Amino acid sequence: MSMIKVGIIGSTGYTGKKLVELLLNHPFVEITYLSSQRYKNTFYSSVYPEFRKKLNLKCETLSLDKVCKKSDIIFLCVPHTTSMEITPHLLKKNKKVIDLSADYRIKNPRIYKKFYKVMHKDLGNLKKSVYGLPEFFKEEIKDADLVSNPGCYSTVVLLSILPLIMEDVIKESVFIDAKSGASGAGRKLQEGLLYCEINENIKCYSPFVHRHIPEMEEVIYRLTKKTVKLNFVPHILPLSSGIMVDIYIRLKKFLTSRDLKKIYSVYSSQPFVRICEDLPSLKNVVGTNFCDIGMRILKEEKILLVVGVIDNLIKGAGGQAIQNMNIISGLSQTEGLM
């Protein structure tokens, strides 16, 4: 197989860096183009010295014509509301695009405007975009020109609860206590993300109004035709990477361990979802593309606790994007990720 030429627009944020790190170990990929708004005409190894003697490329001022000329597949690691300005040009040049922003995740433009405060400018491609959760959209991803990579919280929540929703065993709204490492907020200067603010501290933020809520609810309805209210409360932890979600679910009926095992057997052929006998630990997934899921049931109350964990920069961003690239390219999902 010939090498896949890859460009990364927005390569110096945490997600871009993780993509570079993972793609350098991919046997069928050559990184051919890097852009950065902050670092222009600067060797990537000067921004991140760990890449010395590994990558001899400069970060360039973005040129859409140049990235199209040099790349087969283009990853967009740019701020929300920016991708929709770039994507139309890339698609017109017949490039495959994997967008890691939120611009093409939410199909309803009115909901997008409500949560991102701008009108969507690329409604035609919004309709054509494919949601990049490989465990449920693999067939659509195979033929996609534009893949919208899921949000990090959305990835772990959806993988944790979709099998239950598909079996129609959830009685009421779902309560989600979510915790993320600080890298989930991006590589930006912000007072609330300073070391002295984060260290030895836990903060709750955006309870019940987080931007990933409409994304998750829309995908649930798209897959199951069921409306599920998600009461989602995220927290930031003094960690670099990782997400843990504790999901509390009231069931329509009591489920045995055997019942749960059968429900979650939907993942038996999925390489990056592991169903755990014990409740999962964050340490077991950080640095990997795995999502680990475990459960406990309170029999008397018919309440189920589902715990899911991922690395927010890998399965929640760059790793999952590479999964999608592999599917588009006809490769094994695990290529470059195992």
Legacy VTK file of the C-alpha trace (Angstrom):
# vtk DataFile Version 3.0
C-alpha trace
ASCII
DATASET POLYDATA
POINTS 338 float
0.000 0.000 0.000
1.263 3.497 -0.831
1.819 5.929 1.999
-1.096 8.151 3.044
-0.031 11.793 2.944
-1.480 13.634 5.912
-1.838 17.318 6.701
-2.720 18.700 10.121
-4.243 22.168 10.337
-3.802 23.455 13.875
-0.931 21.165 14.771
0.448 22.769 17.943
-2.486 22.427 20.340
-2.712 19.400 22.607
-4.871 17.483 20.129
-2.601 18.353 17.196
0.452 17.294 19.163
-1.121 13.962 20.090
-2.035 13.377 16.430
1.558 14.041 15.368
2.851 11.668 18.033
0.506 8.855 17.000
0.861 9.344 13.242
4.655 9.203 13.422
4.251 5.592 14.558
1.727 4.708 11.841
3.327 2.412 9.245
1.269 3.756 6.322
1.328 7.509 7.038
3.638 10.319 6.045
3.027 13.688 7.678
3.507 16.193 4.861
2.006 19.455 6.117
1.654 21.220 9.474
0.082 24.595 10.116
-0.102 26.725 13.238
-1.642 30.109 13.877
0.660 30.766 16.814
3.961 29.337 15.519
4.752 30.374 11.951
7.782 29.264 9.944
8.983 27.417 13.044
10.295 23.866 13.158
7.854 21.616 14.979
10.712 20.294 17.078
11.354 23.839 18.321
7.796 24.004 19.658
7.952 20.464 21.074
11.609 19.392 21.541
10.653 15.725 22.038
10.220 15.514 18.253
13.872 16.360 17.476
15.266 13.890 14.930
11.757 12.469 14.558
10.070 15.123 12.443
11.817 17.635 10.197
8.847 19.860 9.296
8.076 23.498 9.912
4.755 24.878 11.105
3.464 27.059 8.286
0.964 29.847 7.952
-2.135 28.121 6.644
-2.368 27.879 2.865
-5.404 25.868 1.777
-3.988 25.355 -1.698
-0.696 24.108 -0.300
-2.213 21.684 2.213
-4.421 20.269 -0.559
-1.440 19.862 -2.882
0.605 18.036 -0.228
-2.064 15.906 1.489
-4.528 13.100 0.830
-6.279 13.299 4.210
-6.488 16.477 6.281
-7.118 16.679 10.005
-8.644 19.885 11.363
-7.563 20.633 14.940
-8.844 24.203 14.939
-11.194 26.082 17.290
-14.939 25.592 17.049
-16.595 27.794 14.378
-13.349 27.800 12.324
-13.650 24.463 10.534
-16.739 25.466 8.581
-14.703 28.294 7.019
-12.007 25.862 5.834
-13.788 22.631 5.010
-15.660 23.664 1.821
-12.395 24.518 0.028
-10.785 21.212 1.060
-13.749 19.149 -0.109
-13.867 20.967 -3.449
-10.287 19.782 -3.967
-11.503 16.189 -3.373
-9.667 15.802 -0.087
-10.844 13.617 2.780
-11.401 15.711 5.899
-11.527 14.602 9.531
-12.702 17.497 11.681
-11.945 17.387 15.405
-13.953 20.527 16.190
-17.694 20.636 16.892
-18.675 22.323 13.623
-20.161 19.256 11.921
-21.263 17.189 14.942
-24.707 18.718 15.467
-26.995 18.330 12.453
-29.594 20.861 13.610
-28.193 24.349 12.781
-30.532 26.006 15.293
-29.121 23.906 18.119
-25.594 24.610 16.879
-26.277 28.351 17.002
-27.740 28.095 20.513
-24.616 26.453 21.930
-21.877 28.002 19.757
-23.414 31.483 19.312
-22.946 31.685 15.523
-24.934 30.662 12.463
-23.573 27.640 10.642
-22.050 28.709 7.323
-21.773 25.349 5.554
-25.190 23.710 5.701
-24.619 21.619 2.579
-21.610 19.793 4.001
-23.217 19.650 7.437
-25.902 17.401 5.938
-23.281 15.161 4.304
-20.926 14.846 7.274
-20.647 11.490 9.057
-20.385 11.227 12.834
-17.068 9.550 13.573
-17.961 7.055 16.307
-16.604 3.900 14.637
-18.414 1.447 16.907
-21.766 2.596 15.489
-21.062 4.415 12.205
-18.316 2.337 10.595
-20.201 1.644 7.361
-20.979 5.338 6.814
-17.392 6.327 7.671
-15.997 3.995 4.982
-17.355 6.166 2.169
-17.270 9.560 3.907
-15.515 12.617 2.544
-16.098 14.526 5.789
-15.963 12.848 9.209
-16.905 14.794 12.306
-14.897 13.407 15.209
-17.028 13.144 18.384
-16.358 15.238 21.462
-14.322 13.591 24.213
-17.140 13.494 26.765
-19.574 12.398 24.057
-17.369 9.461 23.114
-17.234 7.888 26.558
-20.850 8.673 27.482
-22.290 7.313 24.231
-20.208 4.148 24.326
-21.226 3.616 27.952
-25.007 3.963 27.550
-26.003 3.337 23.914
-26.367 -0.453 24.363
-28.842 0.146 27.205
-30.837 2.677 25.205
-30.965 0.331 22.235
-32.437 -2.354 24.526
-34.988 0.156 25.891
-34.279 -0.621 29.563
-33.841 2.954 30.847
-36.833 4.220 32.811
-36.090 7.920 33.318
-33.547 10.609 32.588
-29.885 9.746 33.038
-27.549 11.492 35.515
-23.889 11.774 34.505
-21.097 12.831 36.846
-18.125 13.489 34.537
-14.506 14.318 35.341
-11.771 15.358 32.916
-8.092 16.179 32.981
-7.054 19.759 32.235
-5.872 19.067 28.678
-9.529 18.811 27.689
-9.748 22.595 27.942
-7.073 23.048 25.273
-3.660 24.703 25.181
-4.580 28.271 25.930
-3.667 30.867 28.503
-6.572 31.099 30.894
-6.573 31.974 34.567
-8.743 29.030 35.565
-6.265 26.605 33.971
-3.147 27.904 35.712
-1.263 25.385 37.836
-2.121 27.088 41.119
-5.817 27.059 40.188
-5.903 23.417 39.053
-3.499 21.738 41.491
-5.108 20.090 44.531
-8.493 21.237 43.320
-11.680 19.970 41.661
-14.054 22.330 39.867
-17.565 21.822 38.564
-18.317 23.778 35.389
-21.191 24.179 32.906
-23.606 21.892 34.793
-26.630 20.897 32.679
-25.610 23.232 29.816
-22.343 21.763 28.498
-21.909 21.883 24.707
-21.613 18.125 24.376
-25.150 17.536 25.686
-27.017 18.370 22.436
-24.447 16.376 20.460
-25.024 13.289 22.612
-28.812 13.614 22.676
-28.965 14.078 18.906
-26.785 11.034 18.203
-28.856 8.918 20.608
-32.030 9.865 18.745
-30.407 9.331 15.349
-29.384 5.772 16.275
-32.325 4.659 18.409
-35.221 7.043 17.647
-35.493 7.466 21.419
-35.373 10.736 23.352
-33.252 10.493 26.501
-32.700 13.439 28.813
-29.053 13.650 29.890
-28.382 15.494 33.148
-24.681 16.075 32.565
-22.381 17.651 35.160
-18.666 17.917 34.238
-15.709 18.600 36.519
-12.062 19.418 35.882
-9.397 17.483 37.771
-5.707 18.203 38.478
-4.649 15.640 35.859
-3.121 16.083 32.425
-5.258 13.505 30.618
-8.186 11.191 31.132
-11.959 11.211 31.515
-14.129 9.233 33.917
-17.923 9.266 33.800
-20.165 7.831 36.509
-23.618 7.334 34.983
-26.638 6.690 37.221
-29.562 4.984 35.508
-32.997 3.984 36.827
-34.059 0.799 35.048
-37.480 -0.333 33.874
-36.720 -3.789 35.243
-34.042 -5.553 37.205
-31.129 -6.768 35.092
-28.824 -9.610 36.062
-25.111 -9.699 35.335
-25.919 -12.121 32.540
-28.437 -9.653 31.079
-25.859 -6.855 31.136
-23.218 -9.066 29.573
-25.604 -9.885 26.725
-26.558 -6.217 26.226
-22.929 -5.115 26.050
-21.936 -8.001 23.774
-22.584 -5.483 20.966
-18.926 -4.559 21.528
-17.551 -8.093 21.245
-16.059 -7.388 17.812
-14.995 -3.807 18.562
-11.229 -3.574 19.097
-11.172 -0.534 21.374
-14.035 -1.143 23.829
-13.337 -3.352 26.839
-16.101 -4.474 29.207
-14.606 -4.926 32.668
-15.587 -7.292 35.464
-14.468 -4.681 37.978
-15.122 -0.944 37.820
-12.525 0.543 35.457
-9.569 2.658 36.467
-8.374 5.758 34.628
-4.761 4.576 34.711
-5.636 1.588 32.565
-6.654 3.720 29.577
-4.488 6.856 29.724
-1.995 6.637 26.868
-4.230 4.196 24.933
-7.150 4.290 22.498
-9.302 2.054 24.714
-12.635 2.801 26.339
-13.144 0.665 29.450
-16.670 0.195 30.813
-17.806 -1.420 34.063
-21.128 -1.721 35.904
-22.704 -2.208 39.331
-26.398 -2.675 40.032
-28.424 -1.815 43.139
-30.957 -4.629 42.994
-33.570 -3.306 45.396
-33.900 0.059 43.648
-33.262 -1.143 40.099
-30.511 1.466 39.762
-27.522 0.810 37.525
-24.145 2.520 37.807
-22.130 2.528 34.582
-18.531 3.771 34.756
-16.639 4.620 31.581
-13.041 5.824 31.172
-10.965 7.035 28.204
-7.918 9.147 27.434
-9.495 12.409 26.255
-6.653 13.171 23.826
-6.572 9.701 22.262
-9.887 7.828 22.185
-11.549 11.196 22.856
-9.716 12.990 20.014
-6.566 12.033 18.054
-6.724 8.253 18.400
-10.345 8.089 17.340
-9.547 10.397 14.414
-6.885 7.902 13.311
-9.420 5.076 13.689
-11.603 6.998 11.248
-8.692 7.588 8.886
-7.927 3.862 8.931
-11.530 2.996 8.066
-11.615 5.513 5.204
-8.326 4.130 3.896
-9.394 0.480 4.041
-6.980 -0.360 6.845
-7.553 -2.197 10.097
-8.946 0.149 12.759
-6.057 -0.782 15.027
-3.292 0.244 12.580
-0.907 2.619 14.334
-2.914 2.455 17.565
-1.932 -0.859 19.118
LINES 1 339
338 0 1 2 3 4 5 6 7 8 9 10 11 12 13 14 15 16 17 18 19 20 21 22 23 24 25 26 27 28 29 30 31 32 33 34 35 36 37 38 39 40 41 42 43 44 45 46 47 48 49 50 51 52 53 54 55 56 57 58 59 60 61 62 63 64 65 66 67 68 69 70 71 72 73 74 75 76 77 78 79 80 81 82 83 84 85 86 87 88 89 90 91 92 93 94 95 96 97 98 99 100 101 102 103 104 105 106 107 108 109 110 111 112 113 114 115 116 117 118 119 120 121 122 123 124 125 126 127 128 129 130 131 132 133 134 135 136 137 138 139 140 141 142 143 144 145 146 147 148 149 150 151 152 153 154 155 156 157 158 159 160 161 162 163 164 165 166 167 168 169 170 171 172 173 174 175 176 177 178 179 180 181 182 183 184 185 186 187 188 189 190 191 192 193 194 195 196 197 198 199 200 201 202 203 204 205 206 207 208 209 210 211 212 213 214 215 216 217 218 219 220 221 222 223 224 225 226 227 228 229 230 231 232 233 234 235 236 237 238 239 240 241 242 243 244 245 246 247 248 249 250 251 252 253 254 255 256 257 258 259 260 261 262 263 264 265 266 267 268 269 270 271 272 273 274 275 276 277 278 279 280 281 282 283 284 285 286 287 288 289 290 291 292 293 294 295 296 297 298 299 300 301 302 303 304 305 306 307 308 309 310 311 312 313 314 315 316 317 318 319 320 321 322 323 324 325 326 327 328 329 330 331 332 333 334 335 336 337
